[in-house]
């Protein structure tokens, strides 16, 4: 009888020790959750410090490219640009993607700069009339900055495809930088400004593209709140049935 009681006590002690050990290994609820890597939120496999991405086994580089005002060019200049772009494409070995993104304009830095300049000018001029005018000017700038406006940017996404039989990452990255060099030379010959995105700009570009539908909704919501949205037109309700396609 004593042996059974002793055995039961030993079993209870062992169960309690196992329970206490498991409790120590469990994460405390009071601890903050550790944030995941960028790869957990954005569709990419790896991210390098120079801004090179790896997406679905392909290395990519992103260039920001300026606009061309064709109305300010002669037909001869337009033909020259087209021929230069054609020659650039012939030199490249891999296809590239053109992405046009639009996001809400942020004038915070501009307003901060404007306030500093105005305040310094008010101090130098020391004129009541000018001070009153400056206050109205800053109020106007702040009001204009609140209006829904968008900044557009053109992106060129270059990538390389691994060759049949496989090749090292170093060789793939070398081919990718060669593709970038060819594109940069072509843009320079065409007189188009360009900029290689820094790492954080690459992430912002991908995030903006991945959440572009939410970005559009955000801009429309802001316009709606300020009463500046375009009227919604259904169109088909006003078209006679015989004229509908």
Backbone bond lengths (Angstrom), bond angles and torsions (degrees), N, CA, C in turn:
res aa  C-N    CA-C-N  psi(-1)  N-CA   C-N-CA  omega(-1)  CA-C   N-CA-C  phi
1 X - - - 1.464 - - 1.528 111.16 -
2 X 1.342 114.92 -44.94 1.463 118.72 179.05 1.520 110.71 -63.28
3 X 1.339 115.25 -35.41 1.473 118.15 178.90 1.510 111.98 -64.58
4 X 1.336 118.05 -38.84 1.454 120.84 178.08 1.523 112.19 -65.03
5 X 1.351 114.11 -41.55 1.472 117.99 178.88 1.527 110.60 -64.47
6 X 1.356 115.98 -42.96 1.464 120.02 179.65 1.531 110.96 -63.53
7 X 1.338 115.02 -39.75 1.468 118.36 178.37 1.511 112.48 -64.80
8 X 1.338 116.45 -40.40 1.463 119.85 178.88 1.516 111.34 -64.56
9 X 1.340 116.36 -39.47 1.471 119.99 178.23 1.518 110.64 -63.37
10 X 1.345 115.95 -43.00 1.465 119.53 179.85 1.532 111.20 -62.22
11 X 1.332 116.45 -39.88 1.464 120.07 178.57 1.517 110.75 -63.52
12 X 1.340 116.99 -44.16 1.459 120.50 178.88 1.526 111.57 -62.41
13 X 1.344 115.29 -40.23 1.471 119.01 178.70 1.524 111.03 -63.79
14 X 1.330 116.88 -42.16 1.463 120.71 179.21 1.523 111.11 -65.11
15 X 1.321 117.41 -41.34 1.468 120.89 177.95 1.519 110.59 -61.98
16 X 1.337 116.44 -41.58 1.476 120.26 -179.73 1.522 111.17 -65.75
17 X 1.357 116.74 -40.27 1.468 120.28 179.27 1.526 111.22 -65.38
18 X 1.346 117.26 -41.15 1.463 120.70 178.25 1.523 110.38 -64.45
19 X 1.327 117.29 -42.50 1.464 121.02 179.66 1.530 111.43 -62.64
20 X 1.344 116.09 -42.33 1.470 119.94 -179.99 1.525 110.85 -66.11
21 X 1.339 117.83 -39.07 1.452 120.99 179.43 1.526 111.14 -65.61
22 X 1.317 117.33 -41.33 1.469 120.28 178.06 1.520 111.84 -66.53
23 X 1.333 116.35 -35.40 1.461 119.71 179.14 1.521 111.33 -65.43
24 X 1.353 116.43 -36.30 1.465 119.56 179.07 1.528 111.27 -67.30
25 X 1.329 116.83 -33.05 1.451 120.43 -178.15 1.522 113.18 -77.50
26 X 1.328 117.66 -18.73 1.461 120.61 179.51 1.527 110.51 -72.25
27 X 1.340 118.53 138.76 1.474 119.94 177.73 1.518 111.27 -66.37
28 X 1.306 115.14 140.67 1.459 120.15 179.98 1.523 110.41 -70.50
29 X 1.339 116.74 138.70 1.461 120.32 -179.82 1.509 112.62 -67.57
30 X 1.316 116.27 -21.93 1.458 120.06 -177.79 1.519 112.36 -79.02
31 X 1.359 116.65 -14.71 1.445 119.15 -179.86 1.528 110.36 -72.45
32 X 1.332 115.97 147.56 1.445 120.76 179.37 1.532 109.35 -76.54
33 X 1.303 115.50 147.05 1.445 120.00 178.49 1.527 109.62 -71.84
34 X 1.313 116.30 137.29 1.452 121.30 179.11 1.523 109.09 -79.73
35 X 1.333 116.39 129.39 1.448 120.12 -179.37 1.523 110.46 -70.44
36 X 1.319 116.57 142.95 1.445 120.85 -179.84 1.513 111.93 -79.63
37 X 1.317 115.56 173.44 1.453 120.94 178.75 1.522 110.20 -75.90
38 X 1.345 115.51 168.88 1.453 120.02 179.58 1.521 111.24 -60.02
39 X 1.344 115.48 -33.23 1.457 119.27 -178.62 1.524 112.39 -63.36
40 X 1.344 117.31 -20.29 1.459 120.35 178.82 1.523 112.26 -76.98
41 X 1.340 116.42 -17.68 1.468 120.18 -175.75 1.525 113.11 -115.12
42 X 1.329 117.49 -24.73 1.452 121.34 -177.70 1.527 109.87 -119.77
43 X 1.321 117.53 149.87 1.463 121.04 -176.13 1.523 112.88 -77.03
44 X 1.309 118.08 74.42 1.454 121.67 176.21 1.522 109.20 -148.88
45 X 1.352 114.61 152.03 1.464 120.15 -176.55 1.517 112.43 -88.36
46 X 1.331 116.68 -40.80 1.465 120.50 -179.52 1.522 108.90 -149.25
47 X 1.327 115.38 163.32 1.460 122.03 -175.69 1.523 108.36 -143.00
48 X 1.321 117.06 121.39 1.460 122.24 -177.36 1.524 111.07 -100.70
49 X 1.323 115.14 159.49 1.464 120.42 -174.06 1.521 112.66 -65.70
50 X 1.338 117.84 -25.65 1.467 119.93 -179.48 1.515 112.88 -84.84
51 X 1.344 117.64 2.28 1.451 121.39 178.82 1.512 114.05 97.48
52 X 1.337 118.52 -1.13 1.461 121.38 178.10 1.526 110.04 -74.28
53 X 1.329 115.70 135.06 1.459 121.39 -178.88 1.522 110.19 -111.16
54 X 1.320 115.20 155.94 1.456 121.17 169.85 1.522 107.42 -123.96
55 X 1.320 115.39 115.51 1.462 121.85 -177.95 1.519 108.12 -125.88
56 X 1.323 115.78 118.76 1.465 121.88 -179.61 1.521 111.33 52.30
57 X 1.329 115.55 43.22 1.464 121.07 176.97 1.510 115.51 78.67
58 X 1.347 119.08 6.13 1.451 122.90 -179.89 1.529 109.51 -115.81
59 X 1.337 115.59 134.56 1.462 120.84 177.25 1.529 109.48 -84.92
60 X 1.339 115.83 140.06 1.456 120.89 -175.85 1.523 111.48 -135.93
61 X 1.342 114.32 150.22 1.463 122.25 173.19 1.525 107.39 -130.82
62 X 1.347 116.73 148.65 1.461 120.65 -176.28 1.528 109.73 -123.93
63 X 1.328 115.64 130.47 1.459 123.24 174.87 1.516 109.70 -114.18
64 X 1.334 117.03 138.25 1.460 121.38 170.99 1.530 107.91 -94.02
65 X 1.324 116.42 128.54 1.457 121.84 -174.11 1.520 109.48 -119.62
66 X 1.329 116.24 142.32 1.455 121.62 -180.00 1.520 112.17 -78.37
67 X 1.329 115.72 178.96 1.460 122.44 -178.04 1.529 110.93 -94.30
68 X 1.324 115.21 163.02 1.466 122.50 174.51 1.523 108.37 -122.72
69 X 1.306 116.12 126.43 1.461 121.43 176.28 1.528 108.39 -93.73
70 X 1.326 116.26 95.79 1.461 120.38 -176.97 1.525 112.18 -66.05
71 X 1.337 117.01 -26.93 1.461 120.05 -179.64 1.530 111.92 -69.45
72 X 1.335 116.36 -18.84 1.465 120.09 179.31 1.528 112.18 -94.97
73 X 1.343 117.08 3.77 1.462 121.32 -177.56 1.521 110.10 -112.21
74 X 1.301 114.86 152.58 1.463 120.22 174.45 1.525 108.84 -81.72
75 X 1.322 116.24 165.46 1.458 119.98 178.65 1.516 110.90 -61.91
76 X 1.332 117.11 -34.59 1.459 120.82 178.11 1.523 111.19 -63.72
77 X 1.345 117.04 -41.42 1.468 120.57 178.43 1.530 110.72 -66.73
78 X 1.333 116.73 -38.64 1.466 120.51 179.62 1.526 110.54 -63.85
79 X 1.326 116.69 -43.01 1.461 120.74 178.88 1.530 110.91 -65.14
80 X 1.325 116.60 -37.56 1.467 119.85 178.41 1.524 111.02 -65.31
81 X 1.343 116.80 -42.43 1.460 120.53 177.78 1.529 110.98 -62.17
82 X 1.328 115.48 -42.84 1.465 118.97 -179.12 1.525 111.21 -64.19
83 X 1.320 117.23 -40.85 1.462 120.49 -179.87 1.527 111.38 -68.64
84 X 1.333 116.78 -39.14 1.468 120.04 177.72 1.522 111.12 -65.00
85 X 1.338 116.38 -40.90 1.463 120.03 178.24 1.532 110.43 -65.25
86 X 1.323 116.84 -38.33 1.463 120.72 178.07 1.521 110.68 -62.98
87 X 1.333 117.59 -43.81 1.455 121.11 178.67 1.532 111.79 -64.57
88 X 1.324 116.31 -35.16 1.468 120.09 177.79 1.523 110.76 -64.46
89 X 1.324 116.32 -42.93 1.460 120.06 179.35 1.522 111.20 -64.25
90 X 1.307 117.39 -35.69 1.455 120.79 -179.43 1.528 111.42 -67.71
91 X 1.316 117.76 -27.83 1.462 121.08 -179.30 1.525 112.21 -81.53
92 X 1.321 117.79 -23.01 1.463 120.76 -176.57 1.519 110.46 -80.89
93 X 1.332 115.86 146.63 1.466 121.94 -176.37 1.529 112.30 -97.17
94 X 1.326 118.20 -23.00 1.456 121.55 -174.45 1.527 110.22 -124.67
95 X 1.318 117.30 150.67 1.478 120.42 176.60 1.522 110.79 -69.46
96 X 1.315 116.56 157.42 1.460 121.84 177.11 1.519 108.58 -132.30
97 X 1.320 114.77 165.90 1.467 121.07 -176.70 1.514 109.69 -114.62
98 X 1.331 116.38 138.11 1.465 122.26 174.60 1.517 108.06 -104.63
99 X 1.328 116.85 123.50 1.462 121.88 -178.53 1.525 108.54 -124.76
100 X 1.333 116.41 122.29 1.466 122.25 176.49 1.521 107.55 -105.32
101 X 1.312 116.20 116.16 1.462 121.36 -176.30 1.528 110.01 -114.70
102 X 1.310 114.82 148.09 1.462 121.47 175.94 1.520 108.48 -131.93
103 X 1.312 116.18 136.04 1.451 120.49 178.82 1.522 109.33 -140.51
104 X 1.305 115.24 161.66 1.459 119.14 -178.48 1.525 110.15 -65.47
105 X 1.315 115.41 131.36 1.459 120.99 -178.91 1.526 110.54 -69.10
106 X 1.317 115.72 140.86 1.458 122.55 179.29 1.529 108.77 -117.46
107 X 1.322 116.15 111.73 1.468 121.46 -176.76 1.533 112.10 -104.05
108 X 1.313 117.51 20.73 1.462 120.31 -177.76 1.522 111.47 -61.02
109 X 1.330 117.21 -49.04 1.466 120.70 -179.98 1.520 111.41 -63.93
110 X 1.325 116.98 -38.40 1.458 120.42 -179.97 1.530 110.94 -64.56
111 X 1.328 116.93 -44.21 1.462 120.14 179.21 1.526 110.98 -63.59
112 X 1.331 116.47 -40.11 1.469 119.86 178.92 1.529 110.20 -62.41
113 X 1.327 116.95 -42.56 1.463 121.40 178.81 1.531 110.49 -65.46
114 X 1.338 116.89 -42.80 1.463 120.59 -179.62 1.527 111.41 -62.16
115 X 1.328 117.22 -41.27 1.466 120.33 179.36 1.522 111.30 -63.85
116 X 1.329 116.76 -41.03 1.469 119.77 179.48 1.532 111.12 -63.58
117 X 1.330 116.17 -44.44 1.466 120.12 -179.38 1.524 110.65 -64.65
118 X 1.322 116.79 -43.63 1.467 120.60 -178.66 1.529 110.73 -64.79
119 X 1.308 117.42 -43.51 1.459 120.31 -179.83 1.523 111.57 -64.11
120 X 1.330 116.80 -40.45 1.468 119.29 177.28 1.527 110.95 -64.80
121 X 1.325 117.47 -38.61 1.459 121.61 -179.90 1.527 110.96 -68.49
122 X 1.330 116.46 -39.68 1.463 120.15 178.05 1.524 110.22 -60.94
123 X 1.327 115.61 -41.48 1.470 119.44 179.60 1.522 110.99 -64.89
124 X 1.326 117.25 -40.45 1.469 120.52 -178.28 1.528 111.59 -72.08
125 X 1.322 117.43 -41.17 1.461 120.47 -176.62 1.528 111.37 -75.99
126 X 1.342 115.72 -43.77 1.464 121.00 179.03 1.528 111.39 56.41
127 X 1.344 114.64 56.29 1.460 120.78 -178.04 1.520 108.09 -133.04
128 X 1.331 117.84 129.97 1.457 121.93 -176.07 1.527 111.78 -65.07
129 X 1.325 115.76 -42.27 1.466 119.29 -179.87 1.529 110.86 -62.57
130 X 1.317 115.37 -42.99 1.467 118.90 179.23 1.529 110.95 -66.71
131 X 1.315 117.34 -37.23 1.462 121.08 177.95 1.520 111.00 -62.35
132 X 1.337 117.03 -42.54 1.461 120.50 178.44 1.527 111.02 -64.81
133 X 1.332 115.05 -41.47 1.466 118.64 177.89 1.528 111.19 -63.20
134 X 1.330 117.10 -39.85 1.457 121.47 -179.07 1.524 111.43 -63.70
135 X 1.325 116.56 -38.19 1.466 119.68 178.42 1.525 110.98 -63.61
136 X 1.336 116.59 -41.98 1.466 120.24 177.52 1.534 110.70 -66.21
137 X 1.339 116.44 -36.83 1.465 120.23 179.42 1.525 110.85 -64.24
138 X 1.333 117.66 -46.55 1.461 120.78 179.58 1.524 111.32 -64.13
139 X 1.327 116.61 -38.96 1.465 119.75 177.89 1.527 110.42 -63.09
140 X 1.341 115.75 -39.37 1.467 119.66 178.49 1.531 110.88 -65.72
141 X 1.334 117.31 -42.13 1.464 120.59 179.89 1.530 111.13 -64.35
142 X 1.314 116.41 -41.72 1.465 119.34 178.58 1.522 111.51 -64.23
143 X 1.330 116.28 -38.10 1.467 120.03 178.04 1.530 111.01 -66.41
144 X 1.322 116.52 -41.51 1.460 120.47 179.35 1.521 111.18 -66.53
145 X 1.337 116.61 -35.77 1.468 120.34 -178.62 1.519 112.28 -67.77
146 X 1.322 117.36 -21.35 1.452 121.00 -179.83 1.526 112.61 -81.18
147 X 1.327 117.28 -13.45 1.458 119.76 -179.45 1.530 110.09 -72.35
148 X 1.311 116.60 144.05 1.472 119.43 -178.99 1.523 111.80 -69.73
149 X 1.297 116.15 109.95 1.455 122.23 176.70 1.524 108.51 -128.10
150 X 1.299 116.29 158.77 1.458 120.06 -178.29 1.524 110.44 -127.40
151 X 1.315 114.79 146.87 1.458 122.47 171.20 1.519 108.27 -104.30
152 X 1.314 116.53 134.13 1.460 120.86 179.39 1.512 109.46 -109.06
153 X 1.317 116.25 143.01 1.449 120.61 175.38 1.525 109.16 -139.49
154 X 1.334 114.95 144.59 1.454 122.25 179.45 1.521 108.80 -103.82
155 X 1.314 116.78 127.44 1.455 122.07 -177.54 1.522 110.20 -118.26
156 X 1.330 116.08 138.59 1.456 122.64 171.92 1.531 107.63 -110.59
157 X 1.311 115.89 118.95 1.466 121.48 -178.78 1.526 107.84 -104.97
158 X 1.335 116.54 109.81 1.460 122.06 -179.08 1.516 109.29 -100.78
159 X 1.317 116.26 143.24 1.457 121.19 -179.06 1.515 109.38 -147.27
160 X 1.322 116.62 162.80 1.466 122.36 176.58 1.518 108.54 -126.32
161 X 1.322 115.45 144.00 1.453 121.94 178.65 1.526 109.17 -98.03
162 X 1.331 118.72 131.89 1.472 120.24 177.28 1.525 110.29 -60.10
163 X 1.306 117.22 136.62 1.453 121.67 -179.02 1.523 110.61 -75.35
164 X 1.323 115.05 156.76 1.458 121.05 -180.00 1.532 109.03 -61.83
165 X 1.313 116.26 133.59 1.451 120.70 -177.55 1.516 112.70 98.57
166 X 1.357 115.62 -13.57 1.461 119.87 177.03 1.517 112.77 86.29
167 X 1.318 115.09 154.20 1.461 122.53 175.98 1.519 108.53 -156.64
168 X 1.310 117.16 159.25 1.458 121.55 -175.51 1.523 111.15 -70.68
169 X 1.326 115.59 162.10 1.459 120.15 178.06 1.527 111.04 -63.50
170 X 1.334 116.59 -35.14 1.462 120.13 -179.64 1.528 111.11 -61.15
171 X 1.333 116.29 -41.76 1.463 120.04 179.86 1.521 110.40 -67.90
172 X 1.330 117.29 -40.57 1.459 120.40 178.88 1.528 110.99 -63.95
173 X 1.332 116.52 -42.95 1.462 119.70 179.34 1.516 111.32 -66.39
174 X 1.325 117.13 -34.38 1.463 120.11 176.94 1.525 110.69 -64.96
175 X 1.327 116.94 -42.33 1.465 120.13 177.41 1.520 110.99 -65.97
176 X 1.341 116.85 -36.24 1.465 120.48 179.07 1.526 110.91 -64.72
177 X 1.326 117.06 -43.94 1.464 119.91 178.39 1.523 111.09 -66.75
178 X 1.317 117.74 -29.36 1.463 120.19 175.84 1.526 110.39 -68.77
179 X 1.337 116.64 -39.35 1.462 120.40 175.49 1.530 110.38 -61.80
180 X 1.316 116.00 -41.64 1.468 120.37 178.54 1.527 110.59 -63.98
181 X 1.324 117.45 -40.95 1.466 120.94 -179.97 1.531 110.86 -62.68
182 X 1.338 116.72 -42.42 1.465 120.31 178.70 1.524 110.75 -62.37
183 X 1.333 116.47 -43.59 1.460 120.38 179.88 1.529 111.03 -65.16
184 X 1.314 118.01 -41.77 1.464 121.79 179.81 1.526 110.33 -63.55
185 X 1.328 116.65 -41.93 1.462 119.57 178.43 1.524 110.78 -62.79
186 X 1.331 116.53 -39.84 1.457 119.61 178.44 1.520 112.31 -65.74
187 X 1.323 116.31 -42.58 1.463 119.87 178.75 1.525 110.92 -64.29
188 X 1.319 116.84 -37.73 1.469 120.58 178.84 1.523 110.51 -66.05
189 X 1.341 116.74 -42.11 1.469 119.73 178.53 1.527 111.32 -64.67
190 X 1.330 117.38 -32.02 1.457 120.55 179.32 1.532 112.23 -83.13
191 X 1.326 116.78 -8.54 1.462 120.12 -179.44 1.507 113.78 74.49
192 X 1.333 116.90 27.31 1.462 121.90 -179.71 1.528 108.40 -100.53
193 X 1.311 115.80 129.12 1.463 119.13 179.87 1.531 109.38 -71.36
194 X 1.327 115.30 148.61 1.459 121.39 -178.86 1.524 109.35 -147.01
195 X 1.310 115.22 163.75 1.470 121.01 -179.67 1.524 108.50 -154.02
196 X 1.314 116.16 128.77 1.457 120.40 174.12 1.521 108.67 -79.49
197 X 1.306 116.97 122.35 1.457 121.03 -174.68 1.522 110.64 -66.72
198 X 1.339 114.79 139.00 1.460 120.36 173.72 1.532 108.94 -75.74
199 X 1.340 117.20 163.11 1.473 119.53 -173.91 1.516 114.36 -51.00
200 X 1.341 118.16 -46.74 1.459 118.70 -177.19 1.526 111.41 -69.51
201 X 1.364 117.61 -27.60 1.450 119.96 176.92 1.530 111.07 -71.77
202 X 1.329 115.73 -32.19 1.467 119.75 176.36 1.518 110.20 -63.33
203 X 1.326 115.75 -44.74 1.467 120.29 179.56 1.520 110.20 -63.10
204 X 1.329 117.56 -42.82 1.460 120.70 179.43 1.529 111.36 -62.65
205 X 1.344 116.05 -39.30 1.462 119.50 -179.73 1.522 111.01 -64.89
206 X 1.328 116.33 -42.69 1.465 119.93 179.76 1.521 110.17 -67.44
207 X 1.317 116.31 -42.40 1.456 119.52 -179.84 1.522 110.61 -63.81
208 X 1.325 117.84 -40.77 1.461 120.81 179.57 1.521 110.84 -65.57
209 X 1.334 117.01 -38.25 1.461 120.08 178.66 1.524 110.72 -70.23
210 X 1.326 116.86 -41.05 1.454 120.70 -177.44 1.516 111.66 -67.18
211 X 1.342 116.90 -32.50 1.457 121.83 -178.87 1.531 110.30 -111.77
212 X 1.329 117.32 34.15 1.460 119.47 -175.21 1.521 112.20 -63.92
213 X 1.346 116.95 -33.47 1.457 118.91 -180.00 1.518 110.21 -66.03
214 X 1.345 116.46 -39.53 1.459 119.25 178.41 1.519 111.09 -68.37
215 X 1.343 116.53 -34.60 1.464 119.63 178.82 1.523 110.77 -65.57
216 X 1.331 116.54 -40.40 1.468 119.92 177.84 1.525 110.35 -63.87
217 X 1.322 116.70 -42.58 1.459 120.74 178.97 1.527 110.77 -62.00
218 X 1.339 116.35 -39.07 1.457 120.92 179.85 1.530 110.39 -62.55
219 X 1.326 116.95 -45.42 1.466 119.86 -178.88 1.523 111.40 -64.77
220 X 1.339 116.73 -40.66 1.455 119.25 -179.50 1.524 110.63 -67.99
221 X 1.324 117.43 -36.75 1.459 120.21 178.80 1.525 110.51 -63.41
222 X 1.337 116.78 -42.62 1.466 120.24 178.77 1.524 110.57 -63.61
223 X 1.328 117.01 -41.21 1.457 120.09 178.76 1.523 111.21 -65.10
224 X 1.324 116.01 -38.08 1.461 120.12 -179.79 1.524 110.92 -65.82
225 X 1.332 117.19 -40.03 1.467 120.72 -179.76 1.522 111.81 -65.16
226 X 1.320 117.13 -29.60 1.467 120.73 -178.57 1.529 111.89 -95.59
227 X 1.336 116.65 5.07 1.451 119.84 178.70 1.506 113.90 66.57
228 X 1.336 117.44 28.13 1.462 120.81 -176.80 1.522 111.59 -115.55
229 X 1.312 117.04 12.42 1.452 119.92 -178.38 1.525 110.89 -77.39
230 X 1.319 115.22 153.92 1.461 119.83 177.70 1.524 109.42 -75.33
231 X 1.326 118.38 145.62 1.469 120.12 179.73 1.526 110.89 -65.12
232 X 1.302 116.61 145.51 1.462 121.73 179.66 1.533 108.58 -84.62
233 X 1.307 115.98 125.08 1.462 121.74 -177.68 1.514 108.66 -118.28
234 X 1.318 116.53 125.46 1.457 120.02 179.11 1.515 111.78 -85.33
235 X 1.305 117.20 -37.37 1.459 120.85 173.49 1.503 113.64 83.52
236 X 1.328 117.70 -60.30 1.456 120.23 -173.09 1.521 112.48 -65.68
237 X 1.348 118.03 -22.26 1.461 120.63 -179.66 1.523 112.01 -67.87
238 X 1.343 116.86 -24.22 1.467 120.86 -177.01 1.507 112.89 -102.20
239 X 1.317 118.64 1.89 1.470 121.24 -178.45 1.518 109.43 -98.74
240 X 1.301 117.87 126.98 1.471 119.39 178.27 1.524 111.42 -57.71
241 X 1.293 115.65 148.94 1.460 120.79 -175.98 1.533 111.50 -59.82
242 X 1.335 116.82 -36.71 1.462 118.54 -178.38 1.513 112.91 -68.37
243 X 1.375 118.05 -18.86 1.445 121.08 -178.84 1.527 111.80 -98.97
244 X 1.325 116.88 -5.67 1.462 119.26 -179.69 1.511 110.36 -76.25
245 X 1.326 116.46 142.48 1.466 120.30 -178.51 1.507 112.28 -76.22
